[in-house]
Amino acid sequence: MEGGAGLVGAQAAPADGLIKDTTTASFGADVVQESRKQPVLVDFWAPWCGPCKQLQPALEKVVAAAKGRVKLVKMNIDDHPSIAGQLGIQSIPAVIAFKDGQPVDGFMGAVPESKIVEFIDKVAGPGNAGAAIEDALAAAGEARAAGDLQGAVGIYSAVLAEEPGHPQASAALATLLLDAGQKDDALSVLEQVPADKAGHADMLAVKARLDLDAQVAGLGDPAALERRLAADPADHEARFDLALIQNARGDRAAATESLLAIVKADREWREDGARAQLLKFFEAWGMTDPATLAARRKLSSVLFS
């Protein structure tokens, strides 16, 4: 894996109000009363329990992706053994679903995420998967915008657990991994997308970025390119290569200005190559990205002035 520990394996932050710990004293309010509003899953666990540690992240992901159809309450039986004893729980992890104030179903062991999804559908009724995924993608976008990259990774991962190969979630997760320097992990995510979904706009944007990254790899020292431009402002080759490096560094505004300078000076250079490259940037950035919209306005001004 590139980039150290990175983002892969990061847990989503518990969704507000959907996931909490409980005690013997608060069990009545957190579980019995709350289950009269929607089903509540109670995860009985202990710190020494290895399978518990495997199950909890999967539980949290699926519950977060369910967007309020159920809540998850965790109870440490070492600290609070009486409730588990009353319910006759002999081994952990054990998950018991409460509905209308009563235990109605349950399972034991570290089951896979797909089985947790089936269990939630059983106790809460089938959800509107499409709407739930759209809500989850919106939540991930908000987390990303707020700088909570690990939270966004967790939500995108939960979407992919629900719908493997989902192109929008796959592209967004791969982009976050690329930003973190985890190229191998990003490629692994993209490989899971079915061929019939590879043409999705978000997937094309990630592939365009990978193409640009490969193009930039052998361009060399940007300082040397800037010295060439200082000596000869008409050195379009140097300015073009510098634009690629600026884009790779995330300076989209500078990359735009570099290519526009070539377009203004010589539309015939490389058969209008600077404009063609700028259009590739638009594809990689996304057609609704603010940098794309600003650059497109500037390009139109140059072309039609």
C-alpha positions as CSV (number, residue, x, y, z in Angstrom):
1,M,0.0,0.0,0.0
2,E,1.3,3.4,-0.9
3,G,1.2,6.4,1.5
4,G,1.5,4.5,4.9
5,A,-1.6,3.6,6.8
6,G,-3.6,6.0,4.7
7,L,-7.3,6.0,4.4
8,V,-8.0,2.3,3.7
9,G,-9.5,0.6,6.8
10,A,-10.6,3.9,8.3
11,Q,-13.8,3.7,10.1
12,A,-16.8,6.0,9.4
13,A,-17.6,8.3,12.3
14,P,-20.8,7.0,14.0
15,A,-23.8,8.6,12.4
16,D,-25.3,11.2,14.8
17,G,-28.0,9.5,16.9
18,L,-27.9,6.2,15.1
19,I,-25.1,4.5,17.0
20,K,-24.4,4.7,20.8
21,D,-23.2,2.9,23.8
22,T,-25.6,2.1,26.6
23,T,-25.5,1.0,30.3
24,T,-27.8,-1.0,32.5
25,A,-29.3,2.2,33.8
26,S,-30.0,3.7,30.4
27,F,-31.0,0.5,28.6
28,G,-34.7,1.2,29.1
29,A,-34.6,4.6,27.4
30,D,-31.9,3.7,24.8
31,V,-33.5,0.4,23.7
32,V,-36.9,-0.4,25.0
33,Q,-38.4,3.1,24.6
34,E,-36.5,3.9,21.5
35,S,-37.6,0.6,19.8
36,R,-41.1,1.9,19.8
37,K,-40.0,4.4,17.2
38,Q,-37.9,2.1,15.0
39,P,-36.1,-1.2,15.5
40,V,-33.0,-1.1,17.7
41,L,-30.2,-3.5,17.3
42,V,-28.3,-4.3,20.6
43,D,-24.7,-5.5,20.1
44,F,-23.6,-7.4,23.2
45,W,-19.8,-7.4,23.2
46,A,-16.7,-7.4,25.4
47,P,-13.2,-5.9,25.0
48,W,-11.5,-9.3,25.0
49,C,-13.7,-10.7,22.3
50,G,-11.9,-10.9,18.9
51,P,-15.0,-11.7,16.8
52,C,-16.8,-8.7,18.5
53,K,-14.0,-6.4,17.1
54,Q,-14.6,-7.9,13.6
55,L,-18.4,-7.5,13.8
56,Q,-18.7,-4.0,15.2
57,P,-17.2,-2.1,12.2
58,A,-19.5,-4.0,9.8
59,L,-22.5,-3.3,12.0
60,E,-21.7,0.4,12.2
61,K,-21.3,0.6,8.4
62,V,-24.5,-1.1,7.6
63,V,-26.5,0.8,10.2
64,A,-25.1,4.1,9.0
65,A,-26.0,3.2,5.4
66,A,-29.6,2.3,6.5
67,K,-30.1,6.0,7.3
68,G,-32.4,5.7,10.3
69,R,-34.3,2.5,9.5
70,V,-32.7,1.0,12.6
71,K,-30.5,2.2,15.4
72,L,-27.5,0.4,17.0
73,V,-26.8,0.3,20.7
74,K,-23.7,-1.4,22.0
75,M,-23.5,-2.9,25.5
76,N,-20.2,-4.0,27.1
77,I,-21.2,-7.1,29.0
78,D,-18.1,-7.0,31.2
79,D,-19.3,-3.7,32.6
80,H,-23.0,-4.4,32.4
81,P,-23.7,-8.2,32.5
82,S,-27.3,-8.2,33.9
83,I,-29.2,-7.5,30.7
84,A,-27.3,-10.1,28.7
85,G,-28.0,-12.6,31.6
86,Q,-31.7,-11.8,31.6
87,L,-31.9,-12.4,27.8
88,G,-30.0,-15.7,28.2
89,I,-27.1,-14.8,26.0
90,Q,-24.4,-17.5,26.4
91,S,-21.8,-16.3,23.9
92,I,-20.8,-13.1,22.1
93,P,-20.9,-11.3,19.8
94,A,-24.7,-11.4,20.0
95,V,-27.0,-9.0,18.3
96,I,-30.6,-8.8,19.4
97,A,-33.2,-6.7,17.6
98,F,-35.8,-4.9,19.7
99,K,-39.1,-3.7,18.2
100,D,-42.1,-2.2,20.0
101,G,-40.3,-2.6,23.3
102,Q,-39.6,-6.4,22.9
103,P,-36.8,-8.6,21.6
104,V,-37.9,-10.0,18.2
105,D,-34.9,-11.6,16.5
106,G,-31.2,-11.9,16.7
107,F,-28.0,-13.6,15.5
108,M,-24.7,-14.6,17.0
109,G,-21.1,-14.5,15.6
110,A,-19.2,-12.2,13.3
111,V,-21.4,-12.5,10.2
112,P,-20.6,-10.8,6.9
113,E,-22.1,-7.4,6.0
114,S,-24.4,-9.0,3.5
115,K,-26.0,-11.0,6.3
116,I,-26.4,-7.9,8.5
117,V,-28.2,-6.2,5.6
118,E,-30.5,-9.1,5.3
119,F,-31.2,-9.1,9.0
120,I,-32.0,-5.4,9.0
121,D,-34.4,-5.9,6.0
122,K,-36.0,-8.7,8.0
123,V,-36.6,-6.7,11.2
124,A,-37.2,-3.2,9.6
125,G,-38.7,-4.2,6.2
126,P,-36.9,-3.7,2.9
127,G,-35.6,-0.2,2.4
128,N,-35.6,1.9,-0.6
129,A,-32.1,1.0,-1.6
130,G,-31.8,3.6,-4.3
131,A,-32.9,6.4,-2.1
132,A,-30.7,5.2,0.8
133,I,-27.7,5.1,-1.5
134,E,-28.3,8.6,-2.7
135,D,-28.7,9.8,0.9
136,A,-25.4,8.1,1.8
137,L,-23.6,9.6,-1.2
138,A,-24.9,13.0,-0.2
139,A,-23.7,12.4,3.4
140,A,-20.3,11.3,2.1
141,G,-20.0,14.5,0.0
142,E,-20.8,16.6,3.0
143,A,-18.2,14.8,5.1
144,R,-15.6,15.3,2.3
145,A,-16.4,19.0,2.0
146,A,-16.0,19.4,5.8
147,G,-12.6,17.7,5.7
148,D,-13.8,14.5,7.3
149,L,-12.0,12.3,4.8
150,Q,-12.1,9.1,7.0
151,G,-15.8,9.6,7.5
152,A,-16.3,9.9,3.7
153,V,-14.2,6.8,3.1
154,G,-16.3,4.9,5.6
155,I,-19.6,5.9,4.0
156,Y,-18.4,5.2,0.4
157,S,-17.2,1.8,1.6
158,A,-20.6,1.1,3.2
159,V,-22.3,2.0,-0.1
160,L,-20.0,-0.5,-1.9
161,A,-20.8,-3.1,0.7
162,E,-24.5,-2.6,-0.2
163,E,-24.0,-2.3,-3.9
164,P,-20.5,-3.6,-5.1
165,G,-19.1,-1.8,-8.0
166,H,-21.4,1.3,-7.7
167,P,-19.7,3.6,-10.1
168,Q,-20.2,6.9,-8.3
169,A,-19.1,5.5,-4.9
170,S,-16.2,3.7,-6.5
171,A,-15.0,6.8,-8.4
172,A,-15.3,9.0,-5.3
173,L,-13.5,6.5,-3.0
174,A,-10.8,6.0,-5.6
175,T,-10.3,9.7,-5.9
176,L,-9.8,10.0,-2.1
177,L,-7.3,7.2,-2.2
178,L,-5.4,8.8,-5.1
179,D,-5.3,12.1,-3.1
180,A,-3.8,10.1,-0.2
181,G,-1.2,8.6,-2.4
182,Q,-2.7,5.1,-2.3
183,K,-2.7,4.4,-6.0
184,D,-2.7,0.6,-5.7
185,D,-5.8,0.7,-3.4
186,A,-7.5,3.1,-5.8
187,L,-6.9,0.8,-8.7
188,S,-8.2,-2.1,-6.7
189,V,-11.5,-0.2,-6.1
190,L,-11.8,0.6,-9.8
191,E,-11.2,-3.0,-10.8
192,Q,-14.4,-4.0,-9.0
193,V,-16.6,-1.8,-11.2
194,P,-18.4,-3.9,-13.9
195,A,-17.6,-3.2,-17.5
196,D,-21.1,-2.0,-18.2
197,K,-20.7,0.8,-15.7
198,A,-17.2,1.8,-16.7
199,G,-18.6,4.5,-18.9
200,H,-20.2,6.5,-16.0
201,A,-19.1,10.1,-16.1
202,D,-17.5,9.8,-12.6
203,M,-15.5,6.7,-13.7
204,L,-14.3,8.5,-16.8
205,A,-13.1,11.4,-14.7
206,V,-11.0,9.1,-12.5
207,K,-9.5,7.4,-15.5
208,A,-8.7,10.7,-17.1
209,R,-6.9,11.7,-13.9
210,L,-4.9,8.5,-14.0
211,D,-4.0,9.2,-17.6
212,L,-2.8,12.7,-16.6
213,D,-0.8,11.3,-13.7
214,A,1.0,8.9,-16.1
215,Q,1.6,11.7,-18.5
216,V,3.1,13.9,-15.8
217,A,5.4,11.2,-14.4
218,G,8.2,11.9,-16.8
219,L,8.0,15.7,-17.1
220,G,10.9,16.5,-14.8
221,D,11.6,19.6,-12.7
222,P,9.0,22.4,-12.8
223,A,11.7,25.0,-11.8
224,A,13.7,24.1,-14.9
225,L,10.5,24.7,-17.0
226,E,10.0,28.1,-15.4
227,R,13.6,29.1,-16.1
228,R,13.0,28.1,-19.8
229,L,9.9,30.3,-19.8
230,A,11.7,33.2,-18.2
231,A,14.3,33.0,-21.0
232,D,11.7,32.5,-23.7
233,P,8.0,33.2,-23.0
234,A,7.2,31.6,-26.4
235,D,8.5,28.2,-25.3
236,H,5.1,26.6,-25.5
237,E,6.5,23.1,-24.9
238,A,7.8,24.2,-21.5
239,R,4.5,26.0,-20.7
240,F,2.5,23.0,-21.7
241,D,4.5,20.6,-19.5
242,L,4.4,23.1,-16.6
243,A,0.6,23.1,-16.9
244,L,0.5,19.3,-16.5
245,I,2.7,19.6,-13.4
246,Q,0.6,22.4,-12.0
247,N,-2.5,20.3,-12.4
248,A,-0.9,17.3,-10.8
249,R,-0.1,19.5,-7.8
250,G,-3.7,20.5,-7.5
251,D,-3.2,24.1,-8.8
252,R,-6.0,24.0,-11.3
253,A,-6.1,27.8,-11.7
254,A,-2.4,28.0,-12.6
255,A,-2.7,25.1,-15.0
256,T,-5.7,26.8,-16.7
257,E,-3.7,30.1,-17.1
258,S,-0.7,28.3,-18.6
259,L,-2.8,26.5,-21.3
260,L,-4.8,29.6,-22.0
261,A,-1.6,31.5,-22.6
262,I,-0.7,29.0,-25.3
263,V,-4.2,29.2,-26.8
264,K,-4.0,33.0,-27.0
265,A,-0.6,33.0,-28.5
266,D,-0.8,30.2,-31.1
267,R,-4.0,28.1,-31.7
268,E,-2.1,26.1,-34.3
269,W,0.6,24.8,-31.9
270,R,0.3,21.0,-31.8
271,E,-2.9,21.3,-33.8
272,D,-4.7,23.2,-31.1
273,G,-3.1,21.0,-28.5
274,A,-3.4,23.4,-25.6
275,R,-7.1,23.7,-25.9
276,A,-7.4,19.9,-26.3
277,Q,-5.4,19.4,-23.1
278,L,-7.6,21.9,-21.2
279,L,-10.7,19.9,-22.3
280,K,-9.0,16.8,-20.8
281,F,-8.6,18.7,-17.6
282,F,-12.3,19.4,-17.6
283,E,-13.1,15.7,-17.9
284,A,-10.7,14.8,-15.1
285,W,-11.9,17.6,-12.8
286,G,-15.6,16.9,-13.5
287,M,-17.9,19.0,-15.5
288,T,-19.5,20.7,-12.5
289,D,-16.3,21.3,-10.6
290,P,-15.8,25.1,-9.9
291,A,-12.4,25.0,-11.5
292,T,-13.9,23.6,-14.7
293,L,-16.7,26.1,-14.8
294,A,-14.3,29.0,-14.3
295,A,-11.8,27.7,-16.8
296,R,-14.6,27.1,-19.4
297,R,-15.7,30.7,-19.1
298,K,-12.2,31.9,-19.6
299,L,-11.7,29.6,-22.6
300,S,-14.9,30.8,-24.2
301,S,-13.8,34.4,-23.7
302,V,-10.5,33.7,-25.5
303,L,-12.1,31.7,-28.3
304,F,-15.0,34.1,-29.0
305,S,-13.6,37.5,-28.2
